[in-house]
Amino acid sequence: MAGLCFSTGLNERNTSYVYPPWKHTWGVRRATPFKLRLFLGNKTHFDDPQGIACVRLESWDDSTTTDDDDELVVYGVNSGENCIIFNRSMYSLGVYGLGPDEEKFDRPWGIAADARGNVYVADRGNARVVHLFNPDRGLFYIDDIGAPGSEPGKFVDPRGVALDTDGRIYVTDAGLGRVTVFDELGGVVDTWGGFDGPDAVAVVGPDEEWSFYRGEGFAVVIDSLHRRVRKLSLTGEPLGDTTPAEWGVKNSYLAYATIDYHNNIIITDKRNGCLHKLNHNLNHLTSFGEPGTGDYQFDEPRGVTIYRRFGQLFVAERKGAQYLWVGVDVKDFAARVVRRSRWRDLEVDFYLTEPAFCSLDVIDNFGRFITRITTRRRFDSGCGHIAWNMRIPQATHTGQVQPELPQEYQRGEQLPPGRYVIKARFRAIYSSREHFVRDVKTDFVVD
């Protein structure tokens, strides 16, 4: 008889994403108008934030230590103020776009960046993509890509920008219904047509260092009035598409997308105040969050970006941004005893929103530990299954002798009749596993 899935202190909440521990952020996990004013005074304020990008700059790296490997630069497009807000260091902010004419944007939208310091911004009103460079602590203008027009390499309404590991630049044009691919010098490499108002674009290259599926490269484009997700090869060949209606989501407004270490696709839904998560085959895994300004709520989420190495997630909102880590959620956790011709098996089923390590313990009705079925076994997202012959082993998976058993249990024998509890502990693959676990349990009866 299976019980309900639960986790201590987290019973009703989806934990696919979690807030970092206080010591990691010093309590600053959400950018607000008040906090922006503390850093920048009256230099700028949040007005229609849009795209967001994060990167670990090579120039920031101290090769003598790994303690700084999670220190990122985050660039946020503040479209209503026609500027970019970014952190010059871990303790100071900067603003770009308020200077000379060449710096001035007109409704900037999407943004992408790489570790070498290159930053590309879709400047809608000027029908161009602006190439900036950050050598260390500031942004400097390099040049423009494109110009107003419909010829190859020109734009009517450029919106989304993405980069791959070869330096190619992918730009959506909602006015022309196409994606243009440029090389790192701004030359046109390819043009993909057949889109309906394409907006956001996200790309993962086949040689991306921080990708579980090395060799798999693809692009994701959001189009069809923000209600369709299309997956394409890096040569523009269609690989599939999906819509929120297929996930049971109504009245959606898909805004931006990013791709994580496991090639999961994370999409912001501005109208429903949440994130949608798809796997690399476009299967819907979960929807996370709800509208609002509280914890685990989103106020018209827009841009989204993730640092694939550690799973650091940043989401732009109507009046700020949030910082989260990748966690894991467990649904439909259940156990049942299955009778075979000569023996019985225990079968455990569950659903994961993120790949995770699982440890599984059996406890008797008096709360006494009996055995550990599995230790830190890796499961992919989606449906998981474990079958156990219910024999109490002589030793653990690590080869160590197990704790002394109550006298009514015998090693090498199957569990005697009775009521038991099976406890599972799931840890995400990302660095959050050292700070966050998802505990679930259910009961079962052997008769």
C-alpha positions in Angstrom: 0.0 0.0 0.0 1.7 3.2 -1.2 1.7 6.5 0.7 1.9 10.0 -0.8 5.2 11.5 -1.9 6.5 14.0 0.6 9.7 15.8 1.6 10.4 17.2 5.0 9.5 20.9 5.0 8.8 20.8 1.3 5.6 18.8 1.1 3.7 20.9 -1.4 6.4 22.7 -3.2 8.1 21.7 -6.5 11.8 21.6 -5.8 13.1 21.3 -9.4 14.8 24.6 -8.6 15.9 25.9 -5.2 17.5 28.9 -3.7 21.2 28.8 -2.9 22.3 28.7 0.7 22.6 32.0 2.6 26.4 31.7 2.8 26.7 31.5 -0.9 24.7 34.7 -1.6 24.8 36.5 1.7 21.1 36.6 1.4 21.0 38.4 -2.0 19.1 35.9 -4.1 16.7 38.4 -5.7 17.5 41.7 -7.4 14.9 44.4 -6.5 14.5 48.1 -7.3 15.6 48.9 -3.8 18.8 46.8 -4.1 19.5 48.3 -7.5 19.2 51.8 -6.0 21.7 50.9 -3.3 24.3 49.9 -5.9 23.7 52.5 -8.6 21.8 55.4 -7.0 19.6 57.1 -9.6 21.8 56.1 -12.6 19.1 53.8 -13.8 16.1 51.8 -12.6 14.4 48.6 -13.8 12.2 49.3 -16.8 11.1 46.4 -18.9 13.9 43.9 -18.4 14.3 41.4 -21.2 17.2 39.1 -22.1 19.8 37.9 -19.6 23.1 36.1 -20.0 25.7 34.7 -17.6 29.3 33.7 -18.2 32.5 32.8 -16.3 35.1 35.3 -17.8 38.5 33.8 -18.6 40.0 37.1 -17.4 38.5 36.5 -13.9 40.1 33.1 -13.5 42.7 32.6 -10.8 44.5 29.4 -11.8 45.9 28.9 -8.3 42.5 28.1 -6.8 39.1 26.6 -7.7 37.2 28.7 -5.1 36.3 31.3 -7.6 35.1 29.0 -10.4 31.4 29.9 -9.6 31.9 33.6 -9.8 30.0 34.9 -12.9 29.3 38.0 -14.8 25.6 38.4 -15.4 24.4 40.8 -18.1 20.8 42.0 -18.1 19.0 44.0 -20.8 17.1 46.9 -19.3 15.0 47.5 -22.4 12.9 50.5 -21.2 16.0 52.3 -20.2 18.0 51.3 -23.3 20.9 50.0 -21.3 22.7 46.9 -20.0 23.1 46.3 -16.3 26.0 44.0 -15.3 28.3 43.2 -12.4 31.8 44.6 -12.7 32.8 42.3 -9.8 31.1 40.3 -7.1 30.5 43.5 -5.2 29.8 46.2 -7.8 27.5 46.9 -10.7 28.0 48.8 -14.0 25.7 50.2 -16.7 26.4 50.4 -20.4 24.3 52.4 -22.9 24.1 55.8 -21.3 27.2 57.2 -23.1 28.1 58.3 -26.6 25.8 57.9 -29.6 27.5 54.6 -30.6 26.5 53.2 -27.2 22.9 54.1 -27.4 20.3 51.4 -27.9 16.7 51.6 -29.1 14.7 48.8 -27.4 17.5 46.2 -26.8 16.1 42.7 -26.5 18.1 39.5 -26.5 21.7 39.1 -25.3 24.4 36.5 -25.4 28.0 36.3 -24.1 31.1 34.1 -24.0 34.0 33.5 -21.7 36.4 35.5 -23.8 34.4 38.6 -23.1 32.3 38.9 -26.3 28.8 40.2 -25.7 26.1 40.5 -28.4 22.9 42.5 -28.0 19.9 42.6 -30.4 19.1 46.3 -30.8 15.5 46.1 -32.2 14.9 49.8 -32.9 18.2 50.2 -34.8 17.8 46.8 -36.7 21.3 45.6 -35.7 23.2 43.4 -33.3 25.8 45.3 -31.3 29.1 43.6 -30.5 30.6 44.6 -27.2 33.7 43.4 -25.3 34.3 43.0 -21.6 38.1 42.6 -21.0 37.6 42.4 -17.2 35.4 45.0 -15.5 33.6 47.0 -18.2 31.9 46.9 -21.5 33.3 48.5 -24.7 31.8 49.0 -28.1 33.4 46.9 -30.9 31.1 47.1 -33.9 27.6 46.4 -35.4 26.3 43.3 -37.2 23.6 43.9 -39.8 21.6 47.0 -40.8 18.0 47.8 -41.6 16.8 45.8 -44.7 15.6 42.4 -45.9 18.7 41.2 -47.7 20.7 38.4 -46.1 22.5 39.7 -43.0 20.1 42.6 -42.5 17.2 42.9 -40.1 13.7 44.3 -39.7 13.1 43.3 -36.0 16.0 41.4 -34.5 15.1 39.9 -31.1 16.9 36.7 -29.9 20.7 36.2 -29.8 22.6 33.0 -29.1 26.2 31.8 -29.4 27.7 28.4 -30.0 31.2 27.2 -29.0 32.6 27.9 -32.4 31.7 31.6 -32.1 28.8 31.5 -34.5 26.0 34.0 -33.7 22.3 33.1 -34.1 19.8 35.9 -34.5 16.1 35.7 -34.8 14.2 38.3 -36.8 10.5 38.5 -36.0 9.8 40.9 -38.9 11.3 38.6 -41.5 10.4 35.3 -39.9 13.9 33.9 -40.1 17.1 33.1 -38.2 20.4 34.3 -39.5 23.6 32.6 -38.5 26.8 34.7 -38.6 30.4 33.8 -38.1 32.4 35.5 -35.4 33.5 38.2 -37.9 29.9 39.0 -38.7 29.8 37.3 -42.1 26.5 35.4 -43.0 26.9 31.6 -42.7 23.3 30.5 -43.1 19.7 31.7 -43.1 16.8 29.6 -41.8 13.3 30.5 -42.9 9.7 29.4 -42.3 9.2 30.9 -38.8 6.2 32.7 -37.5 7.5 35.8 -35.6 10.5 34.1 -34.1 11.7 35.6 -30.8 13.9 33.7 -28.3 16.7 31.4 -29.5 19.0 29.1 -27.5 21.9 27.0 -28.8 24.1 24.2 -27.5 27.1 23.1 -29.6 28.2 19.5 -30.1 31.6 20.2 -28.5 30.2 22.2 -25.5 32.4 21.4 -22.5 29.7 21.4 -19.9 27.2 19.1 -21.6 26.2 15.5 -20.5 25.3 14.7 -24.1 28.6 15.6 -25.8 28.3 15.5 -29.6 24.6 16.6 -29.5 24.2 20.1 -30.9 20.9 21.8 -31.6 19.0 25.1 -31.5 15.7 26.0 -29.9 13.5 28.8 -31.3 10.3 30.2 -29.8 7.8 31.4 -32.4 4.1 31.4 -33.4 3.1 34.3 -31.2 5.1 32.9 -28.2 3.2 29.6 -28.2 5.5 27.2 -30.0 9.0 25.7 -29.3 10.9 24.4 -32.3 14.1 22.3 -32.2 16.5 22.5 -35.1 19.8 21.1 -36.1 22.7 23.6 -36.3 22.2 23.5 -40.0 18.6 24.6 -39.7 16.9 21.2 -40.3 13.6 20.8 -38.2 13.9 18.2 -35.5 10.6 18.6 -33.8 8.2 21.1 -32.2 5.8 21.3 -29.3 3.3 23.7 -27.7 2.2 24.4 -24.2 -1.3 23.1 -25.1 0.3 19.7 -25.4 1.6 20.0 -21.8 -1.8 21.0 -20.5 -0.8 24.7 -20.1 -3.3 27.3 -21.2 -2.9 31.0 -22.0 0.9 30.8 -22.2 3.3 33.5 -23.3 6.7 31.8 -23.9 9.4 34.5 -23.6 13.0 33.2 -23.5 14.8 29.9 -23.3 18.1 28.4 -22.1 19.7 25.0 -22.2 21.3 23.3 -19.2 24.0 20.7 -18.7 21.7 17.8 -19.4 20.4 19.6 -22.6 17.1 20.2 -20.8 15.3 23.3 -22.2 14.2 25.9 -19.6 11.5 28.4 -20.9 10.0 31.4 -19.1 6.2 31.8 -19.3 5.5 35.5 -18.8 1.7 35.1 -18.6 1.7 32.1 -16.2 4.5 33.3 -14.0 6.5 30.1 -14.2 9.3 28.1 -15.9 8.6 25.2 -18.2 11.2 22.5 -18.4 11.5 20.1 -21.4 14.1 17.4 -22.0 16.2 17.4 -25.1 13.5 15.4 -26.9 11.0 18.1 -26.2 9.1 16.0 -23.6 7.6 18.2 -20.9 9.2 17.4 -17.5 7.6 20.0 -15.2 6.4 23.5 -14.8 7.9 25.4 -11.9 6.7 28.4 -9.9 3.6 30.6 -9.9 2.8 34.3 -10.5 3.7 36.6 -7.7 6.6 38.3 -5.9 7.2 35.8 -3.1 9.6 32.9 -2.8 9.3 30.5 -5.7 7.1 32.9 -7.5 7.8 34.9 -10.7 6.6 38.3 -11.6 6.3 38.2 -15.4 9.5 36.2 -16.0 11.4 37.2 -19.1 15.1 36.4 -19.9 16.6 33.2 -18.5 20.2 31.9 -18.5 22.1 29.1 -16.8 25.8 28.4 -16.1 25.9 24.8 -17.3 28.8 23.8 -15.1 27.2 24.4 -11.7 23.6 24.8 -12.6 23.3 28.5 -11.6 20.1 29.9 -12.9 19.1 33.5 -13.4 15.6 34.7 -14.3 14.8 38.3 -15.3 11.4 39.6 -14.0 9.3 42.7 -14.5 11.1 44.6 -11.8 14.3 42.6 -11.2 15.8 39.2 -11.3 16.1 35.9 -9.3 19.0 33.6 -8.7 18.3 29.8 -8.2 20.1 26.5 -8.3 19.0 23.3 -10.1 17.4 20.9 -7.6 15.2 17.9 -8.2 11.6 17.0 -7.6 10.1 13.6 -7.2 6.5 12.7 -8.1 4.4 9.6 -8.0 6.7 7.8 -5.6 5.2 4.3 -4.9 6.2 0.8 -3.9 4.4 -2.5 -4.3 5.1 -6.2 -3.7 4.8 -8.3 -6.8 4.4 -12.1 -6.5 6.3 -14.3 -8.8 6.0 -18.1 -9.2 8.5 -18.8 -6.4 9.4 -15.5 -4.9 8.3 -11.9 -4.4 9.9 -8.7 -5.6 9.5 -5.1 -4.3 9.1 -2.7 -7.2 9.6 1.0 -6.6 8.5 3.6 -9.2 8.9 7.4 -9.3 9.1 10.3 -11.6 12.1 12.8 -11.6 12.1 16.3 -13.0 16.0 16.2 -13.1 18.6 13.5 -13.3 19.6 12.6 -9.7 21.5 10.2 -7.5 19.2 8.0 -5.4 19.8 6.1 -2.1 17.0 3.8 -1.0 16.5 2.4 2.6 14.1 -0.1 4.1 12.8 0.6 7.6 10.5 -1.7 9.6 7.3 -0.7 11.2 9.1 0.2 14.5 11.4 2.6 12.7 14.4 0.2 12.7 16.8 0.3 9.7 16.8 -3.0 7.9 18.9 -2.6 4.7 19.9 -0.2 2.0 18.8 -1.3 -1.5 20.9 1.1 -3.5 23.5 3.8 -2.8 23.8 6.9 -5.0 22.5 5.3 -8.1 22.1 7.7 -11.0 18.7 8.0 -12.7 17.7 10.2 -15.6 14.8 12.6 -15.6 11.4 11.0 -16.3 10.2 7.6 -15.0 12.5 5.6 -12.7 12.1 2.0 -11.6 13.9 -0.2 -9.0 13.2 -3.9 -8.5 14.5 -5.6 -5.3 14.2 -9.4 -4.5 13.6 -8.4 -0.8 16.5 -10.5 0.4 18.5 -8.9 3.1 22.1 -8.8 1.9 25.2 -9.8 3.8 27.0 -6.5 3.2 26.3 -3.1 1.8 27.2 -2.0 -1.7 30.4 -0.5 -0.3 31.5 -3.9 1.0 31.1 -2.9 4.7 29.2 -5.1 7.1 25.7 -3.7 7.8 24.6 -2.7 11.3 23.3 -5.5 13.6 19.8 -6.6 12.6 16.9 -7.1 15.0 16.7 -10.8 15.8 13.6 -11.5 13.8 15.5 -10.7 10.5 18.0 -13.0 8.9 20.7 -12.0 6.3 20.2 -13.8 3.1 16.5 -14.4 3.7 13.5 -12.5 2.4 11.7 -9.9 4.5 9.2 -11.6 6.8 5.6 -10.6 6.7 4.9 -7.2 8.1 4.5 -3.5 7.3 7.6 -1.6 6.1 8.6 1.9 5.0 10.9 2.6 2.1 12.8 5.9 2.3 14.5 7.5 -0.7 17.0 10.3 -0.8 17.5 12.1 -4.1 20.4 14.4 -4.8 20.7 16.5 -8.0 23.7 16.0 -10.2 24.7 19.7 -9.9 26.7 21.3 -7.1 23.4 21.8 -5.2 23.7 18.2 -4.1 26.0 19.3 -1.3 23.3 21.6 0.1 20.0 20.1 -0.9 18.3 16.7 -0.9 14.8 15.6 -1.7 13.5 13.0 0.8 10.4 10.9 0.0 8.9 7.8 1.6 6.1 5.3 1.2 4.9 2.2 3.0 4.4 -1.4 1.7 3.1 -4.6 3.2 4.6 -8.1 3.0 2.0 -10.8 3.7 
